[in-house]
């Protein structure tokens, strides 16, 4: 549904009801989507898309921390609220039918900040790919929160112009796990961050030029 600029929150409600087996949903550049629509994907009463693994909300500029946090909280909760039965078999079926979100893109969602990063790290520990490109309110504190994502393999921070060396140092302990790290346009990073990367022996990173850091000499 990328670039479907006429799609509204109401359409998301119908999608969530009629297509419960969706595993991938791309809403990139659907400019009319807001927090209200996102909440349909993570209903307070029942999570409508229990199999969702990949969600692209890039350039959905009306989405705020409120919508993102609601989605992530309900996704982590799964269908637990609907299971009053303590039977182990029921719990097993719920676990198998509710895989956690693995790929999330919030690129250019300019109202996203630390609150969403904190919710993501605490509620969706199975995330493998996280795209925060051009999220201008992402700061050093956000990177500290993201260190809880032990399964993370791709992290895109290109265009996050408020990130400094102090924030980047939070990522160093788990850099070896990353296969793709994008720091393009992180203008406040200096040689110190490059040295930290080198010392971490990032042999797993893809050999691509991902450096446009203006402070580097």
ZADREN-96952 format. One record per residue (C-alpha): residue in three letters; x, y, z. Coordinates in steps of 0.001 Angstrom, whole numbers, plus 500000, padded with zeros to 6 digits. Layout:
ZADREN-96952
r	px	py	pz
Ala	X	Y	Z .
...
This chain:
ZADREN-96952
r	px	py	pz
Unk	500000	500000	500000 .
Unk	503028	502258	499663 .
Unk	502193	505774	498415 .
Unk	498456	505172	498783 .
Unk	498006	508734	499961 .
Unk	494209	508498	500114 .
Unk	494233	505589	502585 .
Unk	492808	506671	505939 .
Unk	492618	505333	509471 .
Unk	489238	503811	508683 .
Unk	490836	501601	506025 .
Unk	493290	500237	508583 .
Unk	490415	499185	510785 .
Unk	488933	497136	507949 .
Unk	492319	495636	507042 .
Unk	492902	494556	510624 .
Unk	489511	492843	510754 .
Unk	489454	491228	507310 .
Unk	493118	490203	506957 .
Unk	494107	488764	510341 .
Unk	496846	486547	508853 .
Unk	498966	489407	507495 .
Unk	502662	489023	508159 .
Unk	503867	492076	506235 .
Unk	502199	495477	506025 .
Unk	503710	498428	504164 .
Unk	502071	501795	504785 .
Unk	505011	503926	503677 .
Unk	504027	507474	502690 .
Unk	500371	506938	503552 .
Unk	500151	510530	504723 .
Unk	496643	510320	506190 .
Unk	497457	507519	508619 .
Unk	497536	508736	512222 .
Unk	497729	507325	515740 .
Unk	494059	506386	515547 .
Unk	494681	504076	512610 .
Unk	497734	502503	514215 .
Unk	495701	501691	517303 .
Unk	493422	499524	515154 .
Unk	496447	497293	514559 .
Unk	496938	496934	518293 .
Unk	493437	497036	519732 .
Unk	493066	497473	523463 .
Unk	490609	494580	523428 .
Unk	492318	492239	520988 .
Unk	495400	492543	518854 .
Unk	493986	492356	515341 .
Unk	497135	491227	513486 .
Unk	498653	488505	515674 .
Unk	501003	487241	512929 .
Unk	502468	490613	511937 .
Unk	506253	490440	511582 .
Unk	507142	493327	509266 .
Unk	505646	496816	509487 .
Unk	506710	499817	507405 .
Unk	505386	503168	508620 .
Unk	508047	505314	506974 .
Unk	507028	508865	506079 .
Unk	503762	508559	508011 .
Unk	504337	511956	509548 .
Unk	501136	512080	511595 .
Unk	502203	509152	513763 .
Unk	503403	510205	517207 .
Unk	504859	508445	520229 .
Unk	501312	507708	521376 .
Unk	500466	505599	518348 .
Unk	503817	503831	518208 .
Unk	503759	502974	521902 .
Unk	500202	501661	521681 .
Unk	501135	499365	518809 .
Unk	504312	498065	520426 .
Unk	502705	497494	523807 .
Unk	499793	495549	522386 .
Unk	502054	493566	520078 .
Unk	504165	492425	523005 .
Unk	501076	491587	525009 .
Unk	499753	489422	522192 .
Unk	496448	487736	522938 .
Unk	497141	487301	526640 .
Unk	494161	489444	527550 .
Unk	491872	487073	525714 .
Unk	493202	483977	527473 .
Unk	491579	483522	530839 .
Unk	492373	479829	530705 .
Unk	495615	478886	532438 .
Unk	495907	475623	530560 .
Unk	499471	475098	529293 .
Unk	498273	473917	525887 .
Unk	496362	477148	525406 .
Unk	499453	479134	526330 .
Unk	501539	477190	523816 .
Unk	499049	477839	521032 .
Unk	498996	481532	521859 .
Unk	502776	481745	521793 .
Unk	502968	480009	518426 .
Unk	500264	482174	516869 .
Unk	501689	485485	518123 .
Unk	505243	485928	516839 .
Unk	506794	489196	517878 .
Unk	507488	492014	515472 .
Unk	510809	491478	513696 .
Unk	511122	494438	511341 .
Unk	509922	497985	512004 .
Unk	510486	501117	509937 .
Unk	509650	504530	511364 .
Unk	511790	506413	508870 .
Unk	510939	510128	508621 .
Unk	508267	509856	511301 .
Unk	509396	513191	512645 .
Unk	507273	513090	515813 .
Unk	508929	509890	517055 .
Unk	511343	510368	519962 .
Unk	512883	508594	522949 .
Unk	509536	507389	524299 .
Unk	509001	505194	521239 .
Unk	512576	503914	521341 .
Unk	512167	502982	524984 .
Unk	508880	501181	524324 .
Unk	510407	499358	521368 .
Unk	513387	498144	523381 .
Unk	511323	497013	526352 .
Unk	508377	495456	524494 .
Unk	509775	494060	521233 .
Unk	513061	492408	522091 .
Unk	512819	490160	519003 .
Unk	513246	493013	516529 .
Unk	515920	492194	513956 .
Unk	515642	495312	511777 .
Unk	514931	498831	513038 .
Unk	514861	501848	510737 .
Unk	514847	505293	512360 .
Unk	516204	507250	509396 .
Unk	515502	511002	509520 .
Unk	513778	510786	512889 .
Unk	515080	514180	513916 .
Unk	514171	513811	517597 .
Unk	516242	510653	518103 .
Unk	518990	511542	520586 .
Unk	521875	509931	522452 .
Unk	519486	508752	525165 .
Unk	517526	506787	522549 .
Unk	520632	504803	521638 .
Unk	521058	503841	525263 .
Unk	517516	502442	525247 .
Unk	518140	500437	522064 .
Unk	520911	498399	523679 .
Unk	518194	496087	525017 .
Unk	517502	494821	521476 .
Unk	519779	491798	521641 .
Unk	518500	490307	518351 .
Unk	519098	493466	516311 .
Unk	521020	492909	513065 .
Unk	520137	496021	511048 .
Unk	520066	499537	512502 .
Unk	519540	502597	510328 .
Unk	520167	505963	511944 .
Unk	520938	507948	508795 .
Unk	519767	511528	509095 .
Unk	519525	511416	512894 .
Unk	521446	514649	513239 .
Unk	521317	514896	517041 .
Unk	523374	511755	517689 .
Unk	526863	512383	519079 .
Unk	529868	510281	520064 .
Unk	528482	510078	523596 .
Unk	525353	508351	522329 .
Unk	527158	506115	519887 .
Unk	529309	504669	522663 .
Unk	526171	503009	524066 .
Unk	526029	500807	520967 .
Unk	529597	499539	521167 .
Unk	528935	496439	523349 .
Unk	526690	494826	520721 .
Unk	528123	496210	517491 .
Unk	529590	492812	516603 .
Unk	526067	491471	516190 .
Unk	525124	494056	513566 .
Unk	525219	493205	509872 .
Unk	524050	496618	508636 .
Unk	524698	499952	510351 .
Unk	523816	503213	508592 .
Unk	525142	506471	510057 .
Unk	524887	508573	506912 .
Unk	524358	512229	507741 .
Unk	525025	511891	511469 .
Unk	526836	515200	511361 .
Unk	527981	515321	514990 .
Unk	529927	512055	514960 .
Unk	533708	512428	515042 .
Unk	536821	510280	514758 .
Unk	536077	508876	518199 .
Unk	533126	506893	516862 .
Unk	535113	505566	513911 .
Unk	537867	504412	516260 .
Unk	535253	502681	518418 .
Unk	533952	500829	515371 .
Unk	537469	499764	514387 .
Unk	538292	498518	517856 .
Unk	535104	496461	517866 .
Unk	536353	494520	514807 .
Unk	533111	494832	512862 .
Unk	533869	492094	510367 .
Unk	530164	491328	510028 .
Unk	529184	494762	508723 .
Unk	528352	494973	505039 .
Unk	531200	496623	503077 .
Unk	529270	499707	502049 .
Unk	530123	503372	502340 .
Unk	527788	504588	505051 .
Unk	529734	507624	506281 .
Unk	528820	511259	505739 .
Unk	529766	512576	509160 .
Unk	530743	516200	508768 .
Unk	532821	516339	511948 .
Unk	535230	513663	510710 .
Unk	538603	514945	509602 .
